[in-house]
Amino acid sequence: MSTNAVMKLEDSAKSSELIQLVSFMLADEEYGVEVLKVREIIRMPTITKMPNVPQHVEGIINLRGKVIPIISMRRRFGLMESEGGIQTRIIIMDVCGTLTGFIVDSVSEVIRIPNSEIQPPPSMVLSNGIGQEFITS
């Protein structure tokens, strides 16, 4: 068997592999993040504002004695602000060894989908300065 055949078999197995994603809504669009990256999902607490931070940084919270920066995903993606309804949540994730919270409109569910169902991001998205490590293609 040639090396190419082995590679194709491995690619085929990987594409049929099921992955689990936490799905969330942001401005009528559904996104997903790997369930293993999510530490917890919390309701909106009081967020302490911080001076001299980028516009998309909402502030910080104290979660069981840990200070966690909170990022507004709407601002980060350049979307219009919303009032923040009863479904608004913060997804706490470990990003490069630091716990970080991300404000989303709502969290839907944990879904299982085949890897082959994930479509690659448009080239325009990848060329706009968003790091490749943050987007699965």
KOLSE-230988 format. One record per residue: residue in three letters; x, y, z of N, C-alpha, C in turn; residue number from 0. Coordinates in steps of 0.02 Angstrom, whole numbers, plus 50000, padded with zeros to 5 digits. Each point is the difference from the previous one (the first is absolute). Example, Ala and Ser with C-alpha at 12.3 -4.5 7.8 and 13.67 -1.06 7.14 Angstrom:
2
 rest   n.X   n.Y   n.Z  ca.X  ca.Y  ca.Z   c.X   c.Y   c.Z  nr
  ALA 50660 49716 50390 49955 50059 50000 50045 50060 50000   0
  SER 49982 50053 49964 50042 50059 50003 49961 50055 50037   1
//
This chain:
137
 rest   n.X   n.Y   n.Z  ca.X  ca.Y  ca.Z   c.X   c.Y   c.Z  nr
  MET 50043 49941 50000 49957 50059 50000 50045 50062 50000   0
  SER 49983 50047 49959 50041 50061 49996 49984 50047 50058   1
  THR 50046 50047 50011 49991 50049 50053 49939 50043 49986   2
  ASN 49987 50017 49937 49941 50040 49982 49936 49966 50021   3
  ALA 49996 49934 49990 49939 49964 50019 49989 50003 50075   4
  VAL 50054 49995 50038 49994 50003 50073 49975 50070 50020   5
  MET 50027 50051 49970 49979 50069 50015 49926 50009 49985   6
  LYS 49978 49974 49943 49930 50008 49981 49955 49963 50049   7
  LEU 50020 49941 50023 49960 49963 50048 49996 50039 50066   8
  GLU 50056 50029 50022 50000 50039 50062 49955 50062 49992   9
  ASP 50004 50034 49943 49958 50059 49988 49927 49980 50000  10
  SER 49984 49943 49970 49930 49976 49998 49975 49986 50070  11
  ALA 50041 49968 50042 49980 49984 50068 49990 50065 50040  12
  LYS 50044 50049 49988 49995 50063 50037 49937 50037 49980  13
  SER 49982 49999 49935 49941 50037 49977 49935 49970 50025  14
  SER 49999 49934 50015 49939 49969 50025 49997 50001 50077  15
  GLU 50053 50024 50032 50003 50004 50072 49948 50051 50026  16
  LEU 49965 49982 50054 49952 50046 50029 50034 50047 50049  17
  ILE 49982 50064 49997 50027 50047 50049 49941 50030 50037  18
  GLN 50012 50020 50062 49948 50031 50041 50014 50074 50005  19
  LEU 49949 50039 49986 50006 50073 50002 49946 50029 50045  20
  VAL 50018 50053 50037 49951 50040 50035 49978 50052 49950  21
  SER 49936 49999 49982 49976 50049 49950 49972 50061 50036  22
  PHE 50014 50058 49971 49976 50062 50028 49979 50048 49945  23
  MET 49957 50047 50018 49974 50048 49952 50034 50067 50010  24
  LEU 50010 50034 49944 50027 50067 50000 49971 50035 49939  25
  ALA 49954 50047 50013 49968 50039 49946 49970 49955 49946  26
  ASP 49957 49954 50020 49963 49956 49955 50044 49951 49961  27
  GLU 50062 49992 50020 50045 49950 49970 50019 49951 50054  28
  GLU 50007 49937 49981 50019 49948 50047 50074 49983 49992  29
  TYR 50035 49997 50056 50071 49984 50000 50010 49940 50046  30
  GLY 50059 49971 49999 50014 49944 50044 50072 50002 50024  31
  VAL 50011 49974 50059 50066 49994 50029 50005 49930 50029  32
  GLU 50059 49970 49995 50009 49932 50024 49982 49996 50074  33
  VAL 49961 49950 50018 49975 49993 50068 50058 49993 50050  34
  LEU 50056 49971 49980 50056 49991 50046 50036 50066 50016  35
  LYS 49989 50051 49959 50031 50066 50013 49959 50041 50050  36
  VAL 49937 49982 50009 49955 50038 50044 50007 49976 50072  37
  ARG 50014 50047 50045 50004 49983 50071 49931 50003 50033  38
  GLU 49963 50054 49985 49932 50006 50026 49963 50054 49962  39
  ILE 49935 50001 50011 49956 50051 49970 49962 50031 50057  40
  ILE 50003 50067 50005 49968 50035 50056 49953 50054 49975  41
  ARG 49954 50019 50043 49956 50058 49987 50042 50063 50007  42
  MET 49973 50055 49975 50035 50064 50003 50005 50026 50072  43
  PRO 50061 50006 50027 50009 50031 50066 50015 50075 49990  44
  THR 50014 50034 50054 50022 50069 49995 50072 50000 49974  45
  ILE 50012 50038 49948 50067 50003 49970 50033 50065 50019  46
  THR 50061 49996 50026 50038 50059 50020 50036 50027 49939  47
  LYS 49987 50063 49983 50032 50032 49943 50074 50013 50016  48
  MET 50041 49998 49948 50071 50012 50007 50021 50057 49953  49
  PRO 50044 50044 50023 50023 50054 49957 50055 49976 49951  50
  ASN 50005 50034 49945 50054 49989 49951 50004 49928 49975  51
  VAL 49943 49971 49984 49998 49933 49970 49970 50006 49930  52
  PRO 50013 49951 49958 49969 50002 49933 49924 50003 50005  53
  GLN 49969 50027 49948 49927 50011 50000 49961 49935 50012  54
  HIS 50024 49944 49976 49962 49937 50007 50005 49969 50070  55
  VAL 50045 50026 50042 50005 49975 50069 49948 50035 50042  56
  GLU 49952 49961 50023 49944 50027 50040 50023 50019 50070  57
  GLY 50047 49962 50027 50024 50012 50068 50024 49934 50031  58
  ILE 49993 49995 50066 50021 49940 50036 49945 49979 50049  59
  ILE 50002 49936 50018 49956 49974 50053 50043 49960 50049  60
  ASN 49973 49990 50059 50031 49957 50050 49958 49937 50002  61
  LEU 50029 49945 49979 49965 49936 50000 50035 49953 50048  62
  ARG 49971 49992 50059 50027 49957 50052 50074 50016 50014  63
  GLY 50014 50065 50008 50067 50022 50018 50048 50010 49942  64
  LYS 49978 49986 49939 50043 50010 49942 49975 50060 49960  65
  VAL 50046 50042 49980 49983 50058 49958 50001 49978 49928  66
  ILE 49943 50009 49966 49993 49977 49931 49981 50058 49954  67
  PRO 50041 50011 49948 49982 50052 49951 49940 49978 49959  68
  ILE 49957 50048 49984 49938 49986 49962 50003 50036 49933  69
  ILE 49989 49962 49947 50002 50026 49931 49929 50002 49972  70
  SER 49981 50056 49971 49935 50006 49965 50010 49973 49929  71
  MET 49969 49944 49985 50008 49971 49933 49967 50044 49947  72
  ARG 49947 50035 50018 49968 50046 49952 50049 50055 49980  73
  ARG 50032 50031 50049 50049 50053 49984 50060 49972 49963  74
  ARG 50022 49941 50020 50060 49970 49969 49987 49987 49926  75
  PHE 49939 49980 49983 49983 49986 49930 49972 50061 49964  76
  GLY 49997 50058 50034 49975 50061 49968 49925 50000 49988  77
  LEU 49963 49966 50043 49927 49997 49994 49968 50054 50043  78
  MET 49937 50016 49985 49964 50049 50041 49989 49973 50070  79
  GLU 50004 50044 50049 49988 49981 50069 49927 49981 50010  80
  SER 49988 49956 50048 49931 49983 50018 49990 50017 50074  81
  GLU 49939 50002 50020 49984 50016 50070 50024 49946 50048  82
  GLY 50008 49940 49976 50018 49946 50045 49939 49973 50035  83
  GLY 49972 49948 49973 49937 49973 50026 50011 49948 50053  84
  ILE 49945 49968 50017 50001 49949 50052 50041 49939 49979  85
  GLN 50009 49990 49935 50038 49942 49975 50075 50014 49994  86
  THR 50022 50062 50010 50071 50017 49992 50042 49960 50051  87
  ARG 50055 49972 49976 50043 49959 50042 50073 50019 49989  88
  ILE 50041 49977 50047 50073 50006 49993 50027 49929 49996  89
  ILE 50037 49986 49948 50033 49935 49992 50072 50009 50026  90
  ILE 50017 49963 50053 50067 50004 50029 50042 49945 49967  91
  MET 50055 50021 49969 50044 49953 49965 50073 50011 50021  92
  ASP 50039 49949 49992 50072 50004 50012 50032 50019 49933  93
  VAL 50026 50061 49996 50032 50024 49939 50074 50010 50015  94
  CYS 50041 49957 49971 50073 50004 50010 50019 50001 50074  95
  GLY 49966 49960 50040 50016 49995 50071 49968 50052 50044  96
  THR 49959 50045 49972 49967 50052 50038 49925 49992 49994  97
  LEU 49964 49999 50056 49927 49997 49996 49974 50067 49974  98
  THR 49957 49997 49950 49971 50060 49969 49926 49988 49989  99
  GLY 49960 50052 50010 49928 49995 49989 49980 50035 49936 100
  PHE 49952 49970 49965 49976 50028 49937 49924 50009 50004 101
  ILE 49977 50062 49992 49928 50014 50003 49968 49981 49934 102
  VAL 49949 49957 50004 49961 49980 49940 49927 50012 50013 103
  ASP 49960 50002 49947 49928 50014 50006 49964 49944 50036 104
  SER 50017 49938 49985 49970 49943 50034 50042 49938 49985 105
  VAL 49994 49950 50043 50032 49936 49989 49944 49951 49986 106
  SER 50008 49963 49945 49946 49956 49977 50004 49931 50031 107
  GLU 50052 49963 49981 50005 49930 50022 50069 49973 49982 108
  VAL 50013 49939 50022 50060 49964 49978 49978 49956 49942 109
  ILE 50033 50009 49943 49982 49962 49941 50058 49955 49979 110
  ARG 49983 49945 49969 50050 49953 49973 49992 49999 49925 111
  ILE 50054 50017 49966 49998 50000 49926 50064 49968 49972 112
  PRO 49994 49971 49940 50061 49973 49969 50047 50056 49980 113
  ASN 50063 49988 50005 50052 50048 49981 49990 50023 49928 114
  SER 49975 49955 49958 49992 50015 49929 49946 50052 49987 115
  GLU 49956 50013 50049 49946 50049 49992 50024 50072 50012 116
  ILE 50059 50008 50028 50025 50067 50014 50029 50029 49936 117
  GLN 49973 50057 49980 50022 50033 49939 50058 50047 50015 118
  PRO 50045 50007 49953 50057 50046 50011 49976 50072 50002 119
  PRO 50035 50042 50038 49981 50071 50003 50016 50034 49934 120
  PRO 49964 50053 49983 50016 50036 49939 50070 50030 50004 121
  SER 50034 50004 49943 50068 50027 50000 50002 50071 50025 122
  MET 49946 50037 49990 49995 50069 50023 50008 50004 50076 123
  VAL 49972 49951 50036 50004 49998 50073 50072 49989 50021 124
  LEU 50034 49954 49967 50068 49983 50019 50049 50057 49984 125
  SER 49983 50041 49950 50045 50054 49981 49988 50064 50040 126
  ASN 49950 50001 50044 49984 50060 50039 50036 50004 50067 127
  GLY 50053 49962 50007 50040 50006 50061 49978 49954 50057 128
  ILE 49949 49960 49989 49979 49952 50051 50048 49941 49996 129
  GLY 50029 49982 50056 50050 49947 50001 49971 49933 49978 130
  GLN 50036 49965 49959 49979 49934 49975 49988 49952 50058 131
  GLU 50036 50009 50056 49992 49954 50056 49931 50004 50032 132
  PHE 49962 50053 49985 49934 50008 50030 49943 49975 49957 133
  ILE 50016 49978 49939 49948 49979 49953 50017 49931 49974 134
  THR 49951 49954 50005 50009 49933 49974 49975 49999 49928 135
  SER 50041 49972 49958 49978 49995 49930 49995 49928 49979 136
//
